[in-house]
Amino acid sequence: MKSSRKVQIVLLTGGSSGIGAATARLLAENGMTVYSGSRRGTAGEPREGIIPIRLDVNDENSCREAVDRIVSEQGRLDAVICNAGNGIYGPIEGTTDDEARYQFETCVFGGLKTIQACLPVMRKQGFGRIITVTSVMAILQLPYQGLYSAAKAAMMSLSESLSMELKGTGIQCCSILPGDVATGFTAARTFTAYSKSPDCPYRKQMEKNLAQIEKDENSGMAPAVIGKAILRQLRRRRMSIRKIPRIDYKLVGFVVRILPEEWKIPILAKLYHA
Ligand SMILES: NC(=O)c1ccc[n+]([C@@H]2O[C@H](COP(=O)([O-])OP(=O)(O)OC[C@H]3O[C@@H](n4cnc5c(N)ncnc54)[C@H](OP(=O)(O)O)[C@@H]3O)[C@@H](O)[C@H]2O)c1
């Protein structure tokens, strides 16, 4: 087991925007080579240390090709950051199977495909770091984003089971749980058809809820805050299993952990206009 090896070569998904783009910049500035994958295949301004690649996490071959390319060019793959994601909004009632699958496809199965493509290489090396960008919503479920909350909780859960399964292999897992971050995520959010129908019974509550969450996101922290948290984890000899960046969100995480559900759910329902 070589858990102290320095992280040099990184595969990052969702690098064309927001948290991914900021993380790629920070890691490159700190001497790492980042293969920054996204469907667009861009990574902002060309920069030494960032190699933009076209990658769709929903396509198993695309994930495998990205890993094969990295190994053939660099001979190693030290870390993967599963960051690609999207959000769907709408009440659970009326969410279609396809809409629910769309949410899980990228945020859960996409992460799973990416990790599965990296594991054989990491296992052979006896070293690897797997970081999944989940969300505080993995531990703090919110109304009208039930599918998103469930997908993030599922990914966090997978990361924790995996860290046990990989015991003794030199491969470590860490889940990063960001709070509100100002990125393209808000504009890219999609809505269920039911949430837009004129006779949807949740309309009034949703209007207030959506206005609040969009305001929180648009005034959220800079994506570089999450990039720095990721960089810190990659530099640690032993990564945290779960990390919530920034003290205010850490505090939220602590309160959520100690509050009984019978109190937590009514408080959140009131705060988030359910
Ligand atoms: N913003 C927040 O408040 C917040 C809070 C907690 C957690 N998060 C999580 O942080 C992660 C990054 O989100 P962000 O806020 O930076 O949002 P963003 O600006 O919308 O970035 C999302 C990234 O994911 C990529 N992506 C989406 N589907 C993909 C696919 N099938 N294959 C490959 N790449 C794909 C997008 O690139 P292409 O469109 O080019 O493929 C883009 O680079 C997400 O997992 C999100 O759930 C965000």
The ligand as an SDF file (V2000), in Angstrom:
LIG
                    3D

 48 52  0  0  0  0  0  0  0  0999 V2000
  -23.6510   24.7740   -7.4080 N   0  0  0  0  0  0  0  0  0  0  0  0
  -24.0270   24.3120   -6.2320 C   0  0  0  0  0  0  0  0  0  0  0  0
  -24.6260   25.0280   -5.3960 O   0  0  0  0  0  0  0  0  0  0  0  0
  -23.6950   22.8860   -5.8370 C   0  0  0  0  0  0  0  0  0  0  0  0
  -23.8660   22.5230   -4.4900 C   0  0  0  0  0  0  0  0  0  0  0  0
  -23.5850   21.2180   -4.1040 C   0  0  0  0  0  0  0  0  0  0  0  0
  -23.1100   20.3060   -5.0340 C   0  0  0  0  0  0  0  0  0  0  0  0
  -22.9450   20.6700   -6.3420 N   0  0  0  0  0  0  0  0  0  0  0  0
  -22.4500   19.6470   -7.2520 C   0  0  0  0  0  0  0  0  0  0  0  0
  -21.2190   20.0770   -7.7960 O   0  0  0  0  0  0  0  0  0  0  0  0
  -20.9960   19.4440   -9.0630 C   0  0  0  0  0  0  0  0  0  0  0  0
  -20.5720   20.4970  -10.0790 C   0  0  0  0  0  0  0  0  0  0  0  0
  -21.6640   21.3830  -10.2700 O   0  0  0  0  0  0  0  0  0  0  0  0
  -21.4960   22.9350  -10.5790 P   0  0  0  0  0  0  0  0  0  0  0  0
  -22.1970   23.6550   -9.4990 O   0  0  0  0  0  0  0  0  0  0  0  0
  -20.0930   23.2820  -10.9060 O   0  0  0  0  0  0  0  0  0  0  0  0
  -22.4480   23.0140  -11.8620 O   0  0  0  0  0  0  0  0  0  0  0  0
  -22.1770   23.4330  -13.4010 P   0  0  0  0  0  0  0  0  0  0  0  0
  -21.4820   24.7400  -13.4510 O   0  0  0  0  0  0  0  0  0  0  0  0
  -23.5020   23.2870  -14.0600 O   0  0  0  0  0  0  0  0  0  0  0  0
  -21.1810   22.2820  -13.9010 O   0  0  0  0  0  0  0  0  0  0  0  0
  -21.6150   20.9680  -14.1530 C   0  0  0  0  0  0  0  0  0  0  0  0
  -20.5400   20.2600  -14.9320 C   0  0  0  0  0  0  0  0  0  0  0  0
  -20.9440   18.8900  -15.1470 O   0  0  0  0  0  0  0  0  0  0  0  0
  -20.6990   18.5740  -16.5040 C   0  0  0  0  0  0  0  0  0  0  0  0
  -21.5880   17.4780  -16.9320 N   0  0  0  0  0  0  0  0  0  0  0  0
  -22.9330   17.3770  -16.8340 C   0  0  0  0  0  0  0  0  0  0  0  0
  -23.3620   16.2220  -17.3540 N   0  0  0  0  0  0  0  0  0  0  0  0
  -22.2450   15.5500  -17.7730 C   0  0  0  0  0  0  0  0  0  0  0  0
  -22.0220   14.2970  -18.4010 C   0  0  0  0  0  0  0  0  0  0  0  0
  -23.0400   13.4770  -18.7220 N   0  0  0  0  0  0  0  0  0  0  0  0
  -20.7420   13.9230  -18.6710 N   0  0  0  0  0  0  0  0  0  0  0  0
  -19.7140   14.7440  -18.3660 C   0  0  0  0  0  0  0  0  0  0  0  0
  -19.8500   15.9420  -17.7900 N   0  0  0  0  0  0  0  0  0  0  0  0
  -21.1090   16.3470  -17.5080 C   0  0  0  0  0  0  0  0  0  0  0  0
  -20.9650   19.8770  -17.2590 C   0  0  0  0  0  0  0  0  0  0  0  0
  -20.2670   19.9090  -18.4980 O   0  0  0  0  0  0  0  0  0  0  0  0
  -20.9130   19.6060  -19.9390 P   0  0  0  0  0  0  0  0  0  0  0  0
  -22.2850   20.2120  -19.9370 O   0  0  0  0  0  0  0  0  0  0  0  0
  -19.9370   20.2480  -20.8770 O   0  0  0  0  0  0  0  0  0  0  0  0
  -20.9260   18.1280  -20.0680 O   0  0  0  0  0  0  0  0  0  0  0  0
  -20.3010   20.8770  -16.3000 C   0  0  0  0  0  0  0  0  0  0  0  0
  -18.9090   20.9490  -16.5390 O   0  0  0  0  0  0  0  0  0  0  0  0
  -22.3110   18.7410   -9.4210 C   0  0  0  0  0  0  0  0  0  0  0  0
  -22.1830   17.3680   -9.1400 O   0  0  0  0  0  0  0  0  0  0  0  0
  -23.3190   19.3870   -8.4780 C   0  0  0  0  0  0  0  0  0  0  0  0
  -24.3960   18.5380   -8.1880 O   0  0  0  0  0  0  0  0  0  0  0  0
  -23.2230   21.9360   -6.7550 C   0  0  0  0  0  0  0  0  0  0  0  0
  1  2  1  0
  2  3  2  0
  2  4  1  0
  4  5  1  0
  4 48  2  0
  5  6  2  0
  6  7  1  0
  7  8  2  0
  8  9  1  0
  8 48  1  0
  9 10  1  0
  9 46  1  0
 10 11  1  0
 11 12  1  0
 11 44  1  0
 12 13  1  0
 13 14  1  0
 14 15  2  0
 14 16  1  0
 14 17  1  0
 17 18  1  0
 18 19  2  0
 18 20  1  0
 18 21  1  0
 21 22  1  0
 22 23  1  0
 23 24  1  0
 23 42  1  0
 24 25  1  0
 25 26  1  0
 25 36  1  0
 26 27  1  0
 26 35  1  0
 27 28  2  0
 28 29  1  0
 29 30  1  0
 29 35  2  0
 30 31  1  0
 30 32  2  0
 32 33  1  0
 33 34  2  0
 34 35  1  0
 36 37  1  0
 36 42  1  0
 37 38  1  0
 38 39  2  0
 38 40  1  0
 38 41  1  0
 42 43  1  0
 44 45  1  0
 44 46  1  0
 46 47  1  0
M  CHG  2   8   1  16  -1
M  END
$$$$
